[in-house]
Amino acid sequence: SGRVNPRLRQLFPQQAGSTSPGLARWHSAVSEVNGWLVLPMGFGGERHVTTAAWHGDKVLGAAVARELQAQCVGGQDELTRRFCAAVSNEHMAAHLDQLLPLTLLTLLPPAEERAAQVHDCGTLLEACVERVHHSGGADAIEELARYLLATATDTDADASEGEGGEARARREANPKGRLLELGGSVGPAEQVGGASHSPLFRAAASLGERRLAAEGGSKKAAEKAAAEKAAAEKAAAEK
């Protein structure tokens, strides 16, 4: 039907007149998701969210593949191009305000800050997909897949296939997200010294069998430094 749930109209006032594929089922389903179960570490969440996002990525990928088949898209190159554009982190990050309810968006940094955390945005949406799938929302996920395919552009495909300088800069600005991509993690920072007005925090990053610690003047600074240290060691080892 063309009718919009009044509650969803309040949550998404700018979408009422949108010509993009409808998202009513998706919005209804994702509005029931507990934000603290899908918030990635880069946004202050828990490590277990990366596992949920892994499953959500597979579920969403299957839904996008089915939709491509339903649209009779042919040719391996074209299928791959459109698939990658639809599920790229850059594309999901650009549409996050349209895809998530205010109850989740209020847990995130402002949009201008999220621009440097596209991986975390993708992880968040994929974790939401996993929760919706767990709740039996297959139709909602199919709806999301149609929307992502309809709104994806060639720019999204290019971003998913290779990183330019801007994309690399965003990744470098978010070392915790980069470390997660490499399969590592950063534990919460703890105060190890300093005065009350000038505390010193230490955080430890894990990558494979390596555990690297770093310090900083705030929890965020210590965690960032530890992530940078671990990612740098990984890069040096691969040279």
C-alpha positions in Angstrom: 0.0 0.0 0.0 1.0 3.6 -0.3 0.1 4.5 3.2 2.8 5.4 5.8 2.7 4.4 9.4 2.1 7.6 11.4 4.8 6.7 13.9 7.3 6.2 11.1 6.2 9.5 9.5 7.2 11.2 12.8 10.5 9.4 12.9 11.3 10.0 9.2 9.5 13.2 8.1 11.7 13.9 5.2 11.0 10.5 3.6 7.2 10.9 3.4 7.4 12.2 -0.2 10.4 10.2 -1.3 10.4 8.5 -4.7 12.9 5.9 -3.6 11.7 2.3 -3.0 9.6 2.2 0.2 11.2 1.3 3.5 8.2 1.0 5.7 8.8 -2.6 6.7 12.5 -2.0 7.3 11.8 1.1 9.4 9.2 -0.8 11.4 11.5 -3.7 12.0 14.7 -1.8 12.8 12.9 0.5 15.1 12.5 -2.4 17.5 16.3 -3.1 17.6 18.1 -2.4 20.9 20.9 0.1 20.0 23.4 -1.3 22.4 23.3 -4.6 20.7 24.3 -3.2 17.3 26.6 -0.3 18.2 30.2 -1.0 16.9 33.3 -0.4 18.9 34.2 2.6 16.9 31.0 4.3 18.2 31.5 3.1 21.8 29.9 -0.3 21.5 31.0 -3.8 22.3 33.3 -6.2 20.4 30.6 -8.8 19.9 28.9 -6.5 17.5 31.5 -7.4 14.8 30.3 -11.0 14.9 26.7 -9.9 14.5 27.7 -7.7 11.6 29.5 -10.6 9.9 26.3 -12.6 9.9 24.3 -9.5 8.9 26.6 -8.9 6.0 25.9 -12.4 4.7 22.2 -12.1 5.1 22.1 -8.7 3.3 24.4 -10.0 0.6 22.0 -12.9 -0.1 19.0 -10.5 -0.2 20.8 -8.2 -2.7 21.8 -11.2 -4.9 18.1 -12.3 -4.9 17.0 -8.9 -5.9 19.5 -8.7 -8.7 18.2 -12.0 -10.0 14.6 -10.8 -9.7 15.6 -7.7 -11.8 17.1 -10.0 -14.5 20.5 -8.4 -14.3 22.9 -10.4 -16.4 26.6 -10.6 -16.9 29.1 -11.3 -14.1 30.8 -7.9 -14.4 27.5 -6.0 -14.2 26.3 -8.2 -11.3 29.5 -7.6 -9.4 29.5 -3.9 -10.0 25.9 -3.3 -8.9 26.3 -5.7 -5.9 29.5 -4.0 -4.7 27.9 -0.5 -5.1 24.8 -1.5 -3.1 26.6 -3.0 -0.1 29.7 -0.7 0.1 30.4 0.9 3.4 30.5 4.3 1.7 27.0 3.9 0.3 25.5 2.7 3.5 27.2 5.5 5.5 25.8 8.1 3.0 22.2 6.8 3.6 22.4 6.1 7.3 20.1 9.0 8.2 17.4 7.5 5.9 18.0 3.9 7.0 18.0 4.1 10.8 15.5 5.5 13.3 16.2 8.4 15.6 16.5 6.0 18.5 19.7 4.7 16.9 20.9 7.9 15.3 21.0 9.7 18.6 23.6 7.2 19.8 26.0 8.2 17.0 28.3 11.2 16.4 27.0 14.0 14.2 26.9 13.2 10.4 30.0 15.2 9.7 32.0 13.2 12.2 30.6 9.9 10.9 32.0 10.7 7.5 35.4 9.5 8.8 33.9 6.3 10.1 32.3 4.7 7.1 33.4 1.2 8.2 31.7 1.6 11.5 28.5 2.8 9.7 28.6 -0.3 7.6 29.1 -2.5 10.7 26.2 -0.8 12.4 23.8 -1.4 9.6 24.9 -5.0 9.1 24.4 -5.7 12.8 20.9 -4.2 12.5 20.3 -6.6 9.6 21.3 -9.5 11.8 19.0 -8.5 14.6 16.1 -8.0 12.1 16.8 -11.4 10.5 16.9 -13.0 14.0 13.4 -11.5 14.6 12.0 -13.0 11.4 12.1 -9.8 9.3 13.0 -11.4 6.0 10.5 -9.1 4.1 12.1 -6.0 5.8 15.6 -7.1 4.7 14.4 -7.7 1.1 13.0 -4.1 1.2 16.3 -2.8 2.4 18.1 -4.6 -0.4 15.9 -3.1 -3.0 16.5 0.4 -1.6 20.3 0.0 -1.6 20.3 -1.3 -5.2 18.0 1.6 -6.3 20.1 4.3 -4.7 23.6 3.0 -5.4 25.7 4.9 -8.0 28.9 4.3 -10.0 30.7 6.3 -7.3 29.7 3.8 -4.7 31.0 1.0 -6.9 34.3 2.8 -7.5 34.7 3.3 -3.7 34.1 -0.4 -3.0 36.6 -1.6 -5.6 39.5 0.6 -4.6 40.4 3.4 -2.3 41.3 6.9 -3.4 43.2 9.4 -1.3 39.9 10.7 0.4 38.9 7.2 1.4 42.3 6.4 2.7 42.2 9.7 4.7 38.9 8.6 6.3 40.4 5.2 7.2 43.5 6.8 8.7 41.3 9.2 10.8 39.6 6.1 12.3 42.4 3.7 13.3 40.1 1.6 15.5 37.9 0.9 12.5 41.0 0.1 10.4 42.2 -2.3 13.1 38.8 -4.1 13.2 39.1 -4.6 9.4 42.5 -6.3 10.0 40.9 -8.6 12.5 42.2 -6.9 15.6 40.5 -5.1 18.5 41.2 -2.5 21.1 40.3 -3.0 24.8 38.8 -0.2 26.9 41.4 2.2 28.3 42.1 2.4 32.0 43.6 5.1 34.1 47.1 4.2 35.1 48.4 7.4 36.6 48.5 11.2 36.5 46.7 13.8 38.5 43.0 14.3 38.6 43.4 17.3 36.3 45.9 15.6 34.0 45.1 11.8 34.0 47.1 9.2 32.1 45.3 6.3 30.4 46.6 3.1 28.9 44.8 0.9 26.3 45.9 -2.4 24.7 45.3 -3.5 21.1 45.3 -7.1 20.0 46.1 -8.3 16.5 46.8 -12.0 15.9 49.1 -13.1 18.7 50.4 -9.6 19.3 49.2 -7.4 22.1 50.4 -3.7 22.0 49.8 -1.0 24.6 49.8 2.7 24.3 49.1 5.7 26.5 47.2 8.9 26.2 45.8 11.9 28.0 42.2 10.6 27.6 40.6 7.2 27.1 39.9 8.0 23.4 43.5 9.1 22.8 44.9 6.0 24.4 42.7 3.6 22.4 43.5 5.5 19.2 47.2 5.3 19.9 47.1 1.6 20.6 45.1 1.0 17.4 47.5 3.0 15.3 50.5 1.2 16.8 49.0 -2.2 16.0 48.0 -1.3 12.5 51.4 0.3 11.8 53.2 -2.9 13.0 50.9 -5.0 10.7 51.7 -2.7 7.7 55.4 -2.9 8.4 55.4 -6.7 8.6 53.7 -6.9 5.2 56.4 -4.8 3.5 
